[in-house]
Amino acid sequence: MFRTIPPVTILRGCIVDNLSSLSIARYQPKLNGHIYGCIYHCQSYARRGISSSADKLKVAVVGSGPAGFYTAYRLVSGNHAKVDMYERLPVPFGLARFGVAPDHPEVKNCQEKFEEVAQSKDFQFLGNITVGLKKQSTDQLSALTTNYVDLDVLRQNYDAVVLSYGADSDKDVSSSIQGTDIRGVYSARQFVGWYNGHPDYQSLDPILSGDQAVVVGHGNVALDVARMLLSDIDDLRKTDMTEHALAILAKSNIKSVHIVGRRGPGQVSFTNKEVRELMTLRSAKFIPPPAELMSAIAKEVQDLAALKKSVPRAIKRFLQLLQNGSGSSSDGALKSFTFDFLLTPKAFLSDGSTSADGSLVASEFEHTHLQGPLLDPSTKVVGTAELKTIPCSTAFLSIGYQTRALDGLESIYDVRNNCLINSEGRIAPPSSSPSVLSGPDDNLGLAGIYASGWIKRGPSGVIAETMYDAFDTASAIVDDNTSQGLFTSLGSRAGWSGVRPHIVGSAPIVTWADWLRIDNLERERGKAIGKEREKFTTTTDIIAQL
């Protein structure tokens, strides 16, 4: 259930100031393949949310991406809580900073609202602190460049702890795809982090010397990767892509990109907006799918029409894009791309005797067959045992992110759904499981721990979806306080002052004032070379600016 929030309008997942005081239901149309929404609620909400300082909850939010900030926004703007936000990196915004494509600056507009939240006297940013590492060895901890603290410490010092740290790794496919460790095979997630300046991935150094690349996956991240490989470098220079990444891409020899998926055109996960962006690249032409596939699809469309059934709108538009092709002529474009359907990856092939001493030369796929209607999004596939090899020197895997449980929460991690077990954001152990944490309210087990974003629902969806479930999580916290009386020790938690003595590590702790200095310096660096910003890309460089 979507609960009321202060009067706002949300555009492309970003909150903009109040446009109306009308109280109407949430409106969420789809426009150009992206979720947009408008929420109008009555002004009386803000008056109902006002609390005295003594009555406010003390809440720790772990993670400073969209999920964390939207949760904080709901709590702080409603005057319900004082929020301390803990972030592993020395800079905020998570995927909004490191996951959004550089040529999509409008998607990052949500950062403006996050900055407003951060200016509240009830908000505190605490960067360069990792939460939940009690199983690490002394050597592992000493090797960290950040500070760290156990989750138990947060529980003891806050009324509620919200986990919104997202997904920081990839699905392990090494058991089903051979050769994922070969030089030239990369995670799409890491590649995106690399060109966006994420400190964890600056040593990636992707090989782009061959003329053909393969991107495995039919989601938006896969299309982002393909677009970066195919775009004119001068167009990318206008974005906030790092200068180091631009220098590598400028030397790229890749001329052809295969975007490969195991199912068909009716089951793709990317949006048509992303497809149109590829189709309109000046530097790349589109090579259509095999005629026999398109003929089979055309026949199914006719059969559905005869039965007075329609093709889903998004699929119909995608088919039109496949039929109409790109705007680049065969003579003018130097690069090309294809959508390859009904192929599942089986192996990456090396030119060496072992994966350690060789480089990628080809990707091997198994042809698949759809077990049902070609244009039904739920239709599954089976392998046919027929193999296809695509020569390539570079490959990117974009087939899913992996979340993880913090130390001590393993027993309430849902492996199948790739998230923590929760009910409307409330972390809940299996009915037969005893409490897995010590700390306050131990008789209630995991009461007081909440989840928001990908760790709550699994790693998928756009920023708007994250915003909606972050608001729901925040509403659950408010309800637990106002209706359920869960937080019986309200006003007695120490918050950051109680956590500070338990921080392990001597690295600087980054405040919001520190971030504003870093932000200003990045903008100055960018202005000097004709772009919005030039990011600092290592933790060492970031800290050196303080």
C-alpha positions in Angstrom: 0.0 0.0 0.0 1.4 3.5 -0.9 1.1 5.8 2.1 0.7 9.5 2.0 3.8 11.7 1.7 4.3 15.5 1.7 3.0 17.2 -1.5 5.5 16.5 -4.2 5.7 15.7 -7.9 8.0 13.0 -9.1 9.5 13.0 -12.5 11.7 10.1 -13.7 12.3 9.0 -10.2 13.3 12.5 -8.9 11.3 14.5 -6.5 10.4 18.1 -7.5 8.8 20.7 -5.2 5.0 20.8 -4.6 2.9 21.5 -7.7 -0.5 20.9 -6.1 -2.2 20.4 -2.7 -4.9 18.1 -4.2 -5.3 14.7 -2.6 -5.6 12.2 -5.4 -4.4 8.6 -6.0 -0.9 8.0 -7.3 -0.6 8.4 -11.1 2.1 6.4 -12.8 2.1 6.6 -16.6 4.8 5.1 -18.8 6.5 7.6 -21.1 9.3 6.6 -23.6 9.8 3.4 -21.7 10.6 5.1 -18.4 8.4 5.2 -15.3 7.2 8.7 -14.5 4.8 9.4 -11.7 3.0 12.3 -10.1 1.9 12.2 -6.5 -0.4 14.8 -5.1 -1.3 14.8 -1.4 -3.0 17.3 0.9 -1.0 19.9 2.9 -2.3 18.5 6.1 0.2 15.7 6.0 3.1 18.0 7.0 1.1 19.3 9.9 0.3 15.8 11.2 4.0 14.8 10.9 5.4 17.5 13.1 7.0 16.2 16.3 9.1 17.7 19.0 12.9 17.0 19.0 12.5 14.7 22.0 9.9 12.6 20.2 11.9 12.1 17.0 13.2 8.6 16.2 17.0 8.2 15.7 17.5 6.3 12.5 20.6 4.9 10.9 20.5 4.5 7.1 23.2 2.2 5.6 23.8 3.2 2.0 23.6 6.6 0.3 22.1 5.7 -3.0 18.6 6.6 -4.1 17.0 4.0 -1.7 18.8 5.5 1.3 18.1 9.1 0.4 14.5 8.6 -0.5 14.0 6.8 2.8 15.7 9.7 4.6 13.6 12.2 2.7 10.4 10.6 3.8 11.5 10.5 7.5 13.1 13.9 7.7 10.6 15.9 5.6 7.8 14.5 7.7 9.6 15.6 10.8 9.6 12.0 12.2 13.3 11.3 12.6 16.9 12.4 12.9 18.8 10.4 10.2 22.5 9.5 10.2 23.5 8.0 6.8 26.5 5.6 6.7 28.3 5.2 3.4 31.2 2.8 2.6 32.6 5.2 0.0 33.8 8.7 0.8 31.2 10.2 -1.6 27.4 9.9 -1.7 24.6 8.9 -4.2 25.5 5.3 -5.1 24.1 4.2 -8.4 22.9 7.7 -9.1 26.6 8.8 -9.3 28.2 5.5 -10.5 25.5 3.6 -12.3 23.6 6.1 -14.5 24.9 6.4 -18.0 27.0 9.6 -18.5 24.8 10.6 -21.5 21.7 10.5 -19.3 22.3 13.5 -17.0 18.6 14.1 -16.6 18.3 10.8 -14.6 20.8 12.3 -12.1 18.5 15.2 -11.3 17.3 13.3 -8.2 20.6 14.4 -6.6 19.2 17.9 -6.3 16.5 16.7 -4.0 19.0 14.5 -2.1 21.1 17.7 -1.5 18.0 19.4 0.0 17.5 16.5 2.4 21.2 16.7 3.4 20.8 20.4 4.4 18.3 19.5 7.1 19.4 19.9 10.7 18.0 16.4 11.2 20.3 14.8 8.7 24.0 13.7 9.0 26.2 12.1 6.3 29.0 9.8 7.5 31.1 8.7 4.6 34.0 6.3 4.4 32.5 3.9 7.0 31.7 0.3 6.1 29.0 -1.4 8.2 28.9 -5.2 9.0 32.3 -6.8 8.9 32.6 -9.0 12.0 33.6 -12.1 10.1 36.6 -10.5 8.5 40.1 -11.4 9.6 42.4 -8.9 11.2 44.5 -8.8 8.1 41.5 -8.2 5.9 40.3 -5.3 8.1 43.8 -3.7 8.3 43.9 -3.7 4.5 40.7 -1.6 4.2 41.0 2.0 3.2 37.8 2.8 5.0 36.6 2.7 8.6 34.2 0.0 9.7 31.7 -0.7 12.4 29.5 -3.7 13.3 25.8 -3.7 12.6 25.2 -4.6 16.3 26.7 -1.2 17.3 24.2 0.6 15.1 21.3 -1.4 16.6 22.4 -0.5 20.1 22.5 3.2 19.4 19.5 3.8 17.1 15.8 3.2 17.3 15.8 1.8 13.8 18.4 0.8 11.2 17.5 0.9 7.5 19.6 -1.3 5.2 19.7 0.3 1.7 23.2 -0.7 0.5 22.0 -2.3 -2.8 23.9 -4.9 -4.8 27.7 -4.7 -5.0 28.6 -7.8 -7.0 27.5 -10.0 -10.0 25.6 -13.2 -10.1 28.1 -16.1 -10.1 27.7 -17.8 -13.4 31.1 -19.6 -13.4 29.4 -23.0 -13.0 27.2 -22.6 -16.1 29.5 -20.5 -18.3 33.1 -21.6 -18.8 36.0 -19.2 -19.2 34.5 -16.2 -17.3 38.0 -15.5 -15.9 39.7 -15.2 -19.3 41.4 -11.9 -20.1 38.9 -9.8 -22.1 35.8 -11.0 -20.3 34.3 -8.3 -18.0 31.3 -7.7 -15.8 29.1 -5.0 -17.3 28.5 -3.7 -13.8 32.2 -3.2 -13.3 32.7 -1.6 -16.7 29.9 0.9 -16.0 31.6 1.7 -12.6 34.9 2.1 -14.4 33.8 4.7 -16.9 31.7 6.5 -14.2 34.7 6.8 -11.9 33.8 4.3 -9.2 36.9 3.9 -7.0 36.6 0.1 -6.8 37.0 -0.4 -10.6 39.7 2.0 -11.8 42.1 -0.8 -12.4 39.8 -2.6 -14.8 41.7 -1.5 -17.9 39.4 -3.1 -20.5 40.8 -4.6 -23.7 39.2 -2.8 -26.6 41.9 -3.6 -29.3 39.8 -6.1 -31.3 37.1 -5.2 -33.8 34.2 -7.1 -32.4 32.6 -7.2 -28.9 29.8 -9.3 -27.4 27.4 -8.0 -24.7 25.5 -10.8 -23.0 22.1 -9.6 -21.7 19.0 -7.9 -22.9 18.5 -5.3 -20.1 19.2 -1.6 -19.9 22.7 -2.0 -18.5 23.6 -4.1 -21.5 22.4 -1.4 -23.9 24.3 1.3 -21.9 27.5 -0.7 -22.4 26.8 -1.2 -26.1 26.0 2.6 -26.5 29.3 3.6 -24.8 31.2 1.3 -27.2 29.4 2.6 -30.3 29.1 6.3 -29.6 31.2 8.9 -31.2 33.9 9.8 -28.7 33.3 13.5 -29.2 29.7 13.1 -28.0 31.0 11.3 -24.9 33.5 14.1 -24.2 30.6 16.4 -23.4 29.4 14.1 -20.5 30.9 13.5 -17.0 32.6 10.3 -18.1 36.1 10.3 -16.6 39.0 11.5 -18.7 40.8 8.2 -18.2 37.9 6.3 -19.6 37.5 8.7 -22.5 41.2 8.2 -23.4 40.8 4.4 -23.4 37.5 4.5 -25.5 39.1 7.0 -27.9 41.7 4.3 -28.8 39.0 1.6 -29.1 39.1 -0.5 -32.3 35.7 -2.1 -31.8 33.6 -1.7 -34.9 30.8 -4.3 -34.2 28.8 -5.2 -31.1 26.6 -8.2 -30.7 23.9 -7.7 -28.0 23.0 -11.3 -27.1 20.0 -12.7 -25.2 18.7 -16.2 -24.5 15.1 -15.4 -25.2 13.3 -13.6 -28.1 12.1 -10.1 -28.9 9.0 -10.6 -26.9 10.9 -11.2 -23.7 13.5 -8.5 -23.6 14.0 -6.5 -20.4 15.3 -3.2 -21.8 13.1 -0.2 -22.6 12.3 1.1 -26.0 13.8 4.4 -25.1 17.2 2.7 -24.8 16.7 1.0 -28.1 15.8 4.3 -29.9 19.0 5.8 -28.5 21.0 3.1 -30.1 19.1 3.3 -33.4 19.8 7.1 -33.7 23.5 7.0 -33.1 25.3 8.7 -35.9 28.3 6.5 -35.6 26.6 3.1 -35.8 24.1 1.2 -38.1 21.7 -1.5 -37.1 21.9 -5.0 -38.7 18.4 -6.6 -38.6 17.7 -10.0 -37.1 17.4 -13.0 -39.5 14.4 -12.8 -41.8 13.0 -16.2 -40.7 12.7 -14.9 -37.1 10.9 -11.7 -38.2 8.6 -13.7 -40.5 7.6 -16.1 -37.7 6.9 -13.1 -35.4 4.8 -11.4 -38.2 2.8 -14.6 -38.6 2.1 -14.7 -34.8 1.0 -11.0 -34.9 -1.5 -11.9 -37.7 -2.8 -14.9 -35.8 -3.4 -12.8 -32.7 -5.2 -10.2 -34.8 -7.4 -12.9 -36.2 -8.3 -13.9 -32.7 -8.9 -10.2 -31.8 -6.0 -10.2 -29.5 -3.3 -7.6 -29.4 0.4 -7.6 -28.9 1.6 -5.8 -25.7 2.2 -2.2 -26.5 5.9 -2.1 -25.5 6.6 -5.3 -27.6 4.8 -3.9 -30.6 6.9 -0.7 -30.5 10.1 -2.8 -30.2 9.1 -4.8 -33.2 8.6 -1.6 -35.2 12.0 -0.5 -34.2 13.5 -3.7 -35.4 11.7 -3.4 -38.7 12.5 0.2 -39.3 16.1 0.0 -38.3 18.5 2.8 -37.5 18.8 6.3 -38.9 22.4 5.8 -39.9 23.1 4.8 -43.5 25.3 1.9 -44.4 27.7 4.3 -46.1 28.1 6.8 -43.3 28.4 4.7 -40.1 31.7 3.1 -39.3 30.3 0.8 -36.6 27.4 -1.6 -36.4 25.4 -3.6 -33.9 22.9 -6.5 -33.8 20.4 -7.9 -31.4 21.0 -11.6 -31.3 18.1 -13.6 -29.9 17.6 -17.2 -28.7 21.3 -17.7 -27.7 22.4 -18.7 -24.2 26.1 -18.4 -23.3 28.0 -21.6 -22.7 31.7 -20.6 -22.8 34.3 -18.0 -23.5 37.2 -19.3 -25.6 40.8 -18.4 -25.1 43.9 -18.5 -27.4 46.0 -20.0 -24.6 46.2 -23.5 -23.1 44.6 -22.2 -20.0 42.5 -19.2 -19.2 45.4 -17.7 -17.2 47.8 -17.5 -20.1 45.4 -16.6 -22.9 43.1 -13.9 -24.2 39.5 -14.0 -25.4 39.0 -15.0 -29.1 35.4 -16.1 -29.2 32.1 -16.6 -27.3 30.2 -19.8 -27.6 26.5 -20.0 -27.4 23.8 -22.6 -27.5 20.7 -22.0 -29.6 17.5 -21.9 -27.6 13.9 -22.5 -28.5 10.8 -20.7 -27.1 8.4 -23.1 -25.4 5.2 -21.1 -26.2 4.0 -17.9 -27.9 6.9 -15.9 -29.4 5.5 -12.6 -28.0 4.4 -13.7 -24.6 6.8 -12.1 -22.0 6.5 -15.1 -19.8 7.5 -17.7 -22.4 10.5 -19.8 -21.3 13.3 -21.3 -23.4 15.0 -24.7 -23.7 18.4 -25.5 -25.1 18.7 -27.2 -28.5 22.3 -28.5 -28.1 23.1 -26.6 -31.4 26.1 -24.3 -30.8 27.1 -21.0 -32.4 30.5 -19.3 -32.0 30.9 -15.5 -32.3 34.5 -14.3 -32.7 35.3 -11.5 -30.3 38.2 -10.1 -28.3 36.0 -8.4 -25.7 32.9 -9.6 -23.9 30.7 -8.1 -21.2 28.3 -10.1 -18.9 25.2 -8.2 -18.0 23.0 -10.9 -16.6 22.2 -9.8 -13.1 23.5 -8.2 -9.9 24.0 -10.0 -6.6 23.0 -8.7 -3.2 24.4 -10.0 0.0 23.5 -10.2 3.7 25.6 -8.3 6.2 27.4 -10.5 8.7 24.8 -11.9 11.2 21.9 -11.7 8.8 22.7 -14.7 6.7 19.8 -16.7 8.1 17.2 -14.2 6.8 18.7 -13.9 3.3 16.4 -15.1 0.5 18.7 -16.7 -2.0 16.0 -17.3 -4.6 14.8 -13.7 -4.6 18.2 -12.2 -4.0 17.1 -10.0 -1.1 16.6 -10.0 2.7 13.3 -11.6 3.9 11.0 -8.7 4.8 7.4 -7.7 5.1 6.8 -4.2 3.7 10.4 -3.4 4.5 10.4 -4.9 8.0 13.2 -7.5 8.3 11.6 -10.7 9.6 13.3 -14.1 10.3 11.7 -17.4 9.2 9.1 -18.4 11.7 11.2 -21.2 13.1 14.4 -19.1 13.4 15.5 -17.6 16.7 16.9 -14.1 16.9 20.2 -13.9 15.1 21.4 -10.7 16.6 22.1 -9.5 20.1 21.2 -6.0 21.1 18.3 -3.9 22.1 14.8 -5.3 22.0 16.3 -8.8 21.7 13.1 -10.4 22.8 11.6 -9.0 19.6 14.3 -10.7 17.5 15.0 -8.5 14.5 12.6 -5.7 15.4 14.0 -2.3 14.4 15.8 -3.5 11.3 14.4 -2.5 7.9 15.3 -2.8 4.3 14.9 -0.4 1.3 15.7 -0.6 -2.4 17.4 -3.6 -4.0 18.3 -5.4 -0.8 14.5 -5.2 0.0 13.0 -6.4 -3.3 15.9 -7.7 -5.4 18.3 -5.9 -7.8 16.0 -4.7 -10.6 13.9 -1.7 -11.5 14.5 2.0 -12.2 14.9 4.8 -9.7 11.2 5.5 -9.6 10.5 2.0 -8.3 13.2 2.4 -5.7 11.6 5.7 -4.6 8.2 4.1 -4.1 9.4 1.2 -2.0 11.8 3.5 0.0 8.7 5.6 0.9 6.9 2.5 1.9 9.7 1.4 4.2 9.8 4.8 5.8 6.1 4.7 6.3 6.5 1.3 8.0 8.9 2.8 10.4 6.5 5.7 11.2 3.6 3.3 11.6 5.6 1.1 13.9 6.3 4.1 16.1 2.9 5.8 16.0 0.5 2.9 15.8 2.4 -0.1 17.1 4.4 1.6 19.8 7.4 -0.5 18.9 10.1 1.9 19.9 9.6 1.9 23.6 13.0 3.5 24.4 12.3 6.6 22.2 14.7 9.4 23.1 17.2 7.2 24.9 19.4 6.2 21.9 22.7 7.9 21.6 23.0 7.9 17.8 26.3 8.8 16.3 27.8 9.9 19.6 27.4 6.3 20.8 28.7 4.8 17.6 31.8 7.0 17.2 33.9 5.3 20.0 33.3 1.9 18.3 34.5 2.9 14.8 37.6 0.8 13.9 40.1 2.5 11.6 41.9 5.8 11.3 40.8 7.0 7.9 39.0 10.3 7.8 35.3 10.2 8.2 33.6 12.3 5.4 30.9 14.8 6.4 28.4 16.5 4.1 30.5 19.7 4.3 33.5 17.6 3.1 31.4 16.3 0.2 30.4 19.8 -0.8 34.0 20.7 -1.0 34.8 17.6 -3.2 31.7 18.4 -5.3 32.9 21.9 -5.9 36.4 20.8 -6.9 35.0 18.3 -9.3 32.9 20.9 -11.0 35.8 23.3 -11.2 37.9 20.5 -12.8 35.2 19.8 -15.3 34.6 23.4 -16.2 38.3 23.8 -17.1 37.9 21.2 -19.8 34.4 22.0 -21.0 32.3 19.4 -19.1 30.0 19.4 -16.0 32.5 17.7 -13.7 35.6 15.6 -13.7 35.4 13.1 -10.8 38.1 12.1 -8.4 38.3 8.3 -9.0 40.3 6.9 -6.1 39.6 7.0 -2.4 43.1 8.4 -1.9 42.5 11.3 -4.2 39.1 12.0 -2.7 40.4 12.1 0.8 43.4 14.2 -0.3 41.0 17.1 -1.1 39.8 17.4 2.5 
